[in-house]
Amino acid sequence: MSELARNQCEACSPDAPKATEEEKRTLGAEVPDWDIVEIDGEEQLKRTFKLKNFVQAQAFTNKVGDLAEEVDHHPVIVLEYGKVTVHWWSHEIHGLHKNDFVLAARTDEAFSNLQV
């Protein structure tokens, strides 16, 4: 498990600080396949994962859902044939928090553990 993925998620409240530009650079370097995108004025981490078919994509979607449920932090997950797109961001603060980078790292590990 990567060092970032081992980090504990912190409880996030509406007054929690957003990730600073330096934190986004540092943490983002640990999840290089993720893009920071802005949607409706909120920064989000986004990555699309390619899989062989719908069954694999659905199984991966379920793994991401399990990761989210473990920490009560829920992404947008778009399931398509052979493709899953995941968006992590902190709804409470309308942007990025360290938790989002931790969960991106855990999502990467879940993907690397799949037999694709």
C-alpha positions, 0 to 999 in steps of 0.5 A: 500500500502506498504511503498516501493510501495508508493515511487515515481520513480525517472527519471533514466539516464545513469549516475544514480547510481546503487543500492549499496549492502546495498540498495539491502539488505535493499530494497530486504528485503521489497520484499522478494519473488524476487530474484536478478539474473544476466543475460548478466552481468546485475543484475535484480529482478525476480519473478514468479507468479502462477495463476489459468489459462491463463486468470488470467495470462493475466489479471495480465500481463496487470496490470503489463504493466499498472504499467510500463507504468505509470512510463515509466519503462518497465520490461520483462514479460513472460506470460505462462498458469497459470504463469507470470514471471517478471524481473525489472531492469534499462536498462539505467544503466544496473543494479538495481536502487531503482526504480526497488524495488519500482516497484517490491513492486507495482507488489506484491500489484497488485498480492495480489489484484487479486482474485486468 
